[in-house]
Structure formats: C-alpha cells, structure tokens
C-alpha cells in the first residue's frame, strides 16, 4: 500500500509544466527543481502554465523567476497560441554548473 504523504510522485520532465495540479505551497520548490532538471537535460525553452485566475499565481511565478538570474535569461507571457496571460514562456541559461 502506498503512503501518498511520503512517496514522491515522479513526473516526466518536458518543456511544459502545468501548475494546476499542485498546491500553492508546493510551487516555489517545485519550480526551482523543475528549472534545475530542465537545464541539466538541455531543455532551455519552457512553458509554465499557471492559469489566468486572479493573477496571484502568475505574479508568484514571475517573482520566483526574477530571483533566479543565473538560471533564467528571460520570460514573457504567452501569446494567443501559447496560453496568453495564463502561461509564461521562459528562456533558461545553458549552464547548470552555477
């Protein structure tokens, strides 16, 4: 029997992460780990789906990205084909040895 509080759930690392499936208190550590894994795998263009809602999650994501200047080269909101203001497109730096 699996104890969901102790057993980590593994998710495949792709160029997109949807934050709808995570609790707000998990987002900061989750995104830091996700960005680290992406950089290690050479995935340097990512899409973070945070939804439109009230904008609180989007603002939190952007604050976190601002705190990671060595890892994050730039970011912007999605356009009409990539989620609009419900997603953020991020360009990561290529070196994960920081």
Secondary structure, DSSP 8 states (H G I E B T S, - for coil): ---TTTS-------SEEEGGGS-GGGHHHHHHHHHHHHHHHT--EEEEE--STTSHHHHHHHHHHHT-TTTEEEEEE--TTTTGGGEEEEEE-S----
